[in-house]
Amino acid sequence: MPYSDYKCFQLSFDSGVAFVSINHPPINLLDEVLSPEFDKLGRELEIDESVRVIVLQSALPDFFIAHSGLGRVGAASKLVSHTRSFRLTQMIGERFRNMPKVTIAKIEGRCRGGGSEIALAADMCFAALGKAVFGHPEVAVGLVPGGGATQRLPRAMGRGRALEVLLSCNDFPAELAELYGYINRALPADELTPFVEKLARRIASFPAHTIAHVKAAVDRGAFGSLAEGLLVEAHESDLSVASEVSQVRVKEALKVGAETHEGELEMDFLERLAPAG
């Protein structure tokens, strides 16, 4: 039976639109539970001919997706293969970007790290003013983003602003994210859902093949060398994970509040990390 056995998603379907609500409390951590379910769901949605538009949203008010789980860093091998390979988060994002249907991210809470990378991979992203927050805290804990951010952010906002996002590890509220080109549009919180649902249903009413052809044509112009860039990113990210300095820093982050509800709200645990030597 399609769309069965999901623990982290609530699904509903209406007029060619699949509404996908992420529900993995307390912070929708992109961990060893949510990641494989995301991969499985993307595969099912990709081949479902009744779905023309997918809306990714969260069932949790404070978080879209907090970020990728840090627990995998400690479990990672310190030996990095010389053969480059794609990361799972990259593959999840690429599936949503490449599938012949429209993907829309609707953000009403924190959207950082791997969550930001999935939102960036969506065809469009809309966010709630005063509620949505975007950012990349990876560098602060000694890691290189490994889910697409180093390749998608420069294409979205230019090199300088991408480096500001990736190296400052600051939060970017929806209003600034819109200004930078991080997202399509920031809307008042009470207008976001009606706007996204109206747009999704409008697009879903159009011929499926024309939607697919337009996406293919746009991607040809926008992402000519994205695959090569993703491989470079994945390799550099693997090297950072293998670093003893990063291993220690991730453990320290977990001790001072990372991956807890309170700690992730404002990411203030980053201020409690010792300066890197």
C-alpha positions in Angstrom: 0.0 0.0 0.0 1.5 3.4 -1.0 2.4 5.9 1.6 2.2 3.4 4.5 4.4 2.9 7.5 5.6 6.5 7.9 6.4 7.5 11.4 7.6 11.1 10.7 5.1 12.3 8.1 1.4 13.2 7.9 0.1 13.1 4.4 -3.0 14.5 2.7 -4.0 14.7 -0.9 -6.3 17.2 -2.7 -6.8 18.1 -6.4 -3.4 16.9 -7.4 -1.6 18.4 -4.4 0.3 16.3 -1.8 0.5 18.1 1.5 3.5 16.6 3.4 3.7 17.6 7.1 6.9 16.7 8.9 6.1 15.4 12.4 9.3 14.2 14.2 9.2 15.8 17.6 10.7 17.7 19.4 12.6 19.5 16.6 12.2 17.6 13.3 15.8 16.5 13.5 17.0 15.2 10.1 18.4 12.1 11.7 18.7 8.3 11.1 14.9 8.0 11.4 13.7 11.0 9.4 16.3 10.9 6.6 15.5 7.4 5.2 11.8 8.1 5.5 12.3 11.4 3.5 14.2 9.4 0.9 11.4 6.7 0.7 8.7 9.4 0.5 10.5 11.2 -2.3 10.7 8.0 -4.3 7.0 7.3 -3.9 5.9 10.9 -4.7 8.1 10.9 -7.8 6.3 8.1 -9.5 2.8 9.0 -8.3 1.1 10.3 -11.5 -1.9 11.7 -9.5 0.4 14.2 -7.7 1.5 17.3 -9.6 2.5 19.6 -6.7 4.0 18.8 -3.4 3.9 21.1 -0.4 6.5 20.4 2.3 5.5 21.8 5.7 5.9 21.1 9.4 3.4 19.8 12.0 5.6 21.5 14.7 5.1 25.2 15.3 8.7 26.1 16.1 10.6 24.0 13.6 10.5 23.1 9.9 13.6 21.0 10.2 16.2 21.9 12.9 19.2 20.5 11.0 20.9 17.2 10.3 21.6 15.0 13.3 25.0 15.5 15.0 25.0 11.9 16.3 26.2 10.6 13.0 29.4 12.7 13.3 30.6 10.6 16.2 29.8 7.4 14.4 31.6 8.4 11.2 34.8 6.9 10.1 37.9 9.1 10.3 39.1 7.5 7.0 37.6 9.3 4.0 37.5 7.5 0.7 39.2 9.1 -2.3 36.1 8.1 -4.3 33.6 10.9 -4.1 30.0 10.0 -3.6 26.7 11.9 -3.0 25.3 12.4 0.5 21.8 11.2 1.4 20.5 14.7 2.0 21.9 15.8 -1.4 20.1 12.9 -3.0 16.8 13.7 -1.2 17.1 17.4 -2.4 18.0 16.4 -5.9 15.0 14.1 -6.2 12.7 16.9 -5.2 14.4 19.2 -7.6 14.5 16.8 -10.5 11.1 15.1 -10.3 8.6 16.2 -13.0 6.3 18.0 -10.6 6.5 21.1 -8.5 7.8 21.2 -4.9 7.0 24.0 -2.6 8.5 24.5 0.9 6.3 26.4 3.4 8.3 27.5 6.3 6.8 28.7 9.6 9.6 27.9 12.1 13.3 27.3 12.3 14.9 26.0 9.1 18.6 25.4 9.5 21.4 23.2 8.2 19.9 20.1 6.5 16.4 21.6 6.7 17.6 24.7 4.9 19.2 22.5 2.3 15.9 20.7 1.6 14.1 24.0 1.4 16.7 25.3 -1.0 16.2 22.2 -3.2 12.5 22.8 -3.5 11.3 24.6 -6.6 9.9 27.4 -4.5 10.0 28.5 -0.8 7.6 30.8 1.1 8.0 31.8 4.7 6.0 33.4 7.5 7.1 36.8 8.7 8.0 36.9 12.4 8.1 33.1 12.6 10.4 31.6 10.0 14.2 31.6 10.6 16.9 30.3 8.2 20.5 29.6 8.8 23.6 27.3 8.6 25.3 26.7 11.9 27.6 23.9 10.7 30.9 25.8 10.5 30.5 26.8 14.2 30.8 23.1 15.2 33.6 22.4 12.7 31.6 21.0 9.9 31.1 21.8 6.2 27.4 21.7 5.0 27.0 18.5 3.1 23.4 18.6 1.8 23.7 21.1 -1.0 24.0 24.5 0.7 27.5 25.4 -0.7 26.2 24.9 -4.2 22.6 26.2 -4.0 23.1 29.3 -1.9 25.6 31.0 -4.3 23.2 30.3 -7.2 20.3 31.8 -5.2 22.0 34.9 -3.7 25.5 35.3 -5.0 28.9 34.3 -3.6 29.3 37.1 -1.0 25.9 36.6 0.6 26.3 32.8 0.5 29.6 33.1 2.4 27.9 35.5 4.9 25.2 32.9 5.6 27.6 29.9 5.8 30.4 31.5 7.7 28.5 33.8 10.1 26.4 31.0 11.4 23.8 33.6 12.2 20.0 33.3 11.8 18.3 35.1 9.0 14.6 36.0 9.6 12.1 35.6 6.8 12.2 39.3 5.8 16.0 39.3 5.3 15.9 35.9 3.7 13.6 37.3 1.1 15.8 40.3 0.5 18.8 38.1 0.0 17.1 35.8 -2.4 17.2 32.9 0.1 13.4 32.4 -0.4 10.8 33.4 -3.0 8.7 35.5 -0.7 8.0 36.3 3.0 4.3 36.8 3.9 2.4 37.6 7.1 1.9 34.4 9.1 -1.9 34.4 8.6 -1.6 34.8 4.8 1.1 32.2 4.2 -1.1 29.0 4.2 -3.9 30.4 2.0 -1.3 31.8 -0.4 0.7 28.6 -0.8 -2.5 26.4 -1.0 -4.0 28.7 -3.7 -0.7 28.6 -5.7 -0.3 24.9 -5.3 -3.8 24.1 -6.5 -3.5 26.6 -9.4 -0.3 24.9 -10.7 -1.8 21.5 -10.1 -4.7 22.4 -12.5 -2.3 22.8 -15.4 -1.1 19.9 -17.7 1.4 17.7 -16.0 3.7 17.4 -19.0 4.0 21.2 -19.4 5.0 21.5 -15.7 7.7 18.9 -16.3 9.0 20.5 -19.5 9.3 23.9 -17.9 11.2 22.5 -14.9 13.6 20.7 -17.2 14.3 23.8 -19.3 14.8 26.1 -16.3 17.2 23.6 -14.7 19.3 23.3 -17.8 20.0 27.0 -17.6 20.3 27.3 -13.8 22.2 24.1 -12.8 24.6 23.2 -15.6 27.3 21.9 -13.2 25.5 21.3 -10.0 26.2 17.6 -9.8 30.0 18.1 -10.0 29.7 20.8 -7.3 27.7 18.5 -5.0 30.4 15.9 -5.3 33.0 18.4 -4.2 30.8 19.5 -1.4 30.2 16.0 -0.2 33.9 15.2 -0.2 34.9 18.4 1.7 32.1 17.7 4.2 33.4 14.1 4.8 36.8 15.5 5.5 35.4 17.9 8.1 33.5 15.1 9.8 36.7 13.0 10.0 38.6 15.8 11.8 39.3 15.2 15.4 38.7 18.9 16.1 35.2 18.6 14.7 34.5 15.4 16.6 35.4 17.1 19.9 33.4 20.2 18.9 30.3 18.3 18.0 30.4 16.5 21.4 30.8 19.8 23.1 27.8 21.3 21.2 25.6 18.3 22.3 26.6 18.9 25.9 25.7 22.6 25.9 22.2 22.3 24.4 22.4 21.2 20.7 19.4 19.1 19.6 17.3 20.1 22.6 14.1 22.1 22.1 15.2 25.1 24.2 18.8 25.1 22.8 17.6 25.0 19.2 15.1 27.8 19.5 17.7 30.6 19.3 20.8 28.5 18.8 22.3 30.2 21.9 24.3 27.1 22.6 26.8 28.3 19.9 27.8 31.1 22.2 28.8 28.6 24.9 31.2 26.8 22.7 34.9 27.4 23.4 36.7 29.5 20.8 38.3 27.2 18.2 42.0 26.9 18.4 
